[in-house]
Amino acid sequence: MKLDILVFAAHPDDAELTCSGTILHHIDLGYKVGIVDLTKGELGSRGTAETRAEESVQASKIMGIHHRENLGLPDGFLQNIPEYQLKLVEKIREFRPKIVFANAIQDRHTDHAKGSILAKEASFLAGLKKIETYQNGVLQEAFRPEAVYHYIQDMHLKPDFVVDISAYWHKKVEAIKAFKTQFFVGEIDDNQPVTSISTPQFMHFLEGRAREMGRMIGVEFGEGFNTNRPLGVENVLLLK
């Protein structure tokens, strides 16, 4: 399957928290979007790898994405090593996306920055013909995405551009709350430990962050991204 946007996420729910509004918007524009989760999130304090897999399926249905899979790399121990790079290279060559979304370039969770570098470097390596990868025993063609954009996560980073997600905010929240073991969905679960992301205050933070990003471009809600190089502009009159 050819995808227009391929989202790499260190953990199930990373994409929902950070760029699901942008995903929803681009699906509405007619583009095909897929998510590849790098780990199963098995070290999370709440839930299990199995429950997060189930929640990922539900969130994917809400977003209407075209493909989702999990590479099963070790949660908490992501590394930018050839073994892991090649797994991402295989996916990039399989789906041949124009754009890759990747984890934040800097963040609180150690897997996020490592996942960021891993996706960025794999996107470059995927274009090198002398790196051979195979799918179902068939040699894959080299392919390099046009750009890698990094979504912003827990840590506040100044965005290089912001996407208007005002029309998709409520569906974004619905996709996030599909991860009911991880986040506050209306009541406190006394059978689960309280974490920094399982409280009502965290949901308020998400809304505040989205409103802050939106305010930067004069809209109600936004999602910010960082780039690895300057964006090219053909017509400055089309910029918001």
KAFEN-V944380 format. One record per residue. N is the residue number from 0. RES is the residue in one small letter. PHI is phi in degrees with one decimal (NA if undefined). Layout:
# KAFEN-V944380
N:RES:PHI, N:RES:PHI
This chain:
# KAFEN-V944380
0:m:NA, 1:k:-86.3, 2:l:-113.5, 3:d:-83.9, 4:i:-128.6, 5:l:-115.5, 6:v:-102.5, 7:f:-96.4, 8:a:-136.0, 9:a:-59.6, 10:h:-133.7, 11:p:-57.3, 12:d:98.8, 13:d:-58.8, 14:a:-66.2, 15:e:-61.8, 16:l:-67.0, 17:t:-114.6, 18:c:-138.1, 19:s:-68.6, 20:g:-64.9, 21:t:-65.6, 22:i:-60.3, 23:l:-59.6, 24:h:-61.4, 25:h:-74.2, 26:i:-64.4, 27:d:-62.6, 28:l:-77.8, 29:g:101.7, 30:y:-89.3, 31:k:-97.8, 32:v:-129.2, 33:g:-134.1, 34:i:-124.3, 35:v:-117.6, 36:d:-81.2, 37:l:-80.8, 38:t:-126.5, 39:k:-91.3, 40:g:68.2, 41:e:-69.4, 42:l:-90.9, 43:g:-59.3, 44:s:-67.9, 45:r:-117.6, 46:g:70.6, 47:t:-136.4, 48:a:-59.2, 49:e:-69.5, 50:t:-68.0, 51:r:-69.4, 52:a:-64.8, 53:e:-63.5, 54:e:-67.3, 55:s:-62.1, 56:v:-62.3, 57:q:-65.1, 58:a:-62.5, 59:s:-62.9, 60:k:-64.7, 61:i:-63.3, 62:m:-77.8, 63:g:74.1, 64:i:-71.5, 65:h:-93.1, 66:h:-164.8, 67:r:-150.8, 68:e:-151.4, 69:n:-127.4, 70:l:-80.6, 71:g:68.9, 72:l:-71.8, 73:p:-72.4, 74:d:-61.0, 75:g:86.3, 76:f:-131.5, 77:l:-61.3, 78:q:-140.9, 79:n:-89.3, 80:i:-121.6, 81:p:-52.7, 82:e:-57.7, 83:y:-77.0, 84:q:-56.7, 85:l:-65.3, 86:k:-63.3, 87:l:-74.1, 88:v:-57.5, 89:e:-58.7, 90:k:-72.1, 91:i:-63.2, 92:r:-70.4, 93:e:-69.0, 94:f:-97.0, 95:r:47.6, 96:p:-76.7, 97:k:-72.2, 98:i:-127.7, 99:v:-112.4, 100:f:-100.2, 101:a:-136.0, 102:n:-58.4, 103:a:-63.1, 104:i:-68.0, 105:q:-152.0, 106:d:-165.2, 107:r:-66.7, 108:h:-79.6, 109:t:-60.7, 110:d:-68.8, 111:h:-69.7, 112:a:-64.9, 113:k:-67.8, 114:g:-65.0, 115:s:-61.9, 116:i:-66.2, 117:l:-59.4, 118:a:-68.4, 119:k:-62.4, 120:e:-71.9, 121:a:-64.2, 122:s:-64.3, 123:f:-73.3, 124:l:-62.2, 125:a:-61.7, 126:g:-90.8, 127:l:-91.8, 128:k:-64.1, 129:k:-79.2, 130:i:-89.2, 131:e:-98.0, 132:t:-132.6, 133:y:-130.3, 134:q:-127.1, 135:n:53.9, 136:g:79.8, 137:v:-106.7, 138:l:-62.3, 139:q:-81.4, 140:e:-79.1, 141:a:-63.3, 142:f:-157.0, 143:r:-126.7, 144:p:-61.0, 145:e:-71.0, 146:a:-158.1, 147:v:-117.4, 148:y:-115.8, 149:h:-104.8, 150:y:-73.7, 151:i:-100.7, 152:q:-111.4, 153:d:-67.9, 154:m:-72.7, 155:h:-75.2, 156:l:-125.9, 157:k:-72.2, 158:p:-74.5, 159:d:-86.9, 160:f:-153.9, 161:v:-129.3, 162:v:-101.8, 163:d:-72.4, 164:i:-118.2, 165:s:-53.8, 166:a:-74.0, 167:y:-119.3, 168:w:-58.2, 169:h:-66.4, 170:k:-71.7, 171:k:-60.2, 172:v:-61.4, 173:e:-61.3, 174:a:-65.7, 175:i:-62.6, 176:k:-72.1, 177:a:-62.1, 178:f:-85.8, 179:k:-68.7, 180:t:-78.6, 181:q:-99.5, 182:f:-124.5, 183:f:-73.0, 184:v:-120.7, 185:g:133.7, 186:e:-155.0, 187:i:-78.6, 188:d:-92.1, 189:d:-68.3, 190:n:-87.1, 191:q:-120.5, 192:p:-65.8, 193:v:-82.7, 194:t:-121.2, 195:s:-67.0, 196:i:-108.6, 197:s:-101.7, 198:t:-103.4, 199:p:-58.7, 200:q:-61.8, 201:f:-67.1, 202:m:-65.1, 203:h:-63.8, 204:f:-60.3, 205:l:-59.8, 206:e:-65.7, 207:g:-61.9, 208:r:-63.1, 209:a:-65.8, 210:r:-68.2, 211:e:-62.2, 212:m:-62.3, 213:g:-64.1, 214:r:-60.0, 215:m:-60.3, 216:i:-116.2, 217:g:78.8, 218:v:-128.1, 219:e:-76.0, 220:f:-133.0, 221:g:-145.8, 222:e:-125.5, 223:g:-99.8, 224:f:-136.8, 225:n:-110.7, 226:t:-116.2, 227:n:-96.1, 228:r:-154.6, 229:p:-62.5, 230:l:-81.7, 231:g:-84.3, 232:v:-126.7, 233:e:-95.0, 234:n:-142.1, 235:v:-66.9, 236:l:-73.1, 237:l:-90.5, 238:l:-75.3, 239:k:-85.4
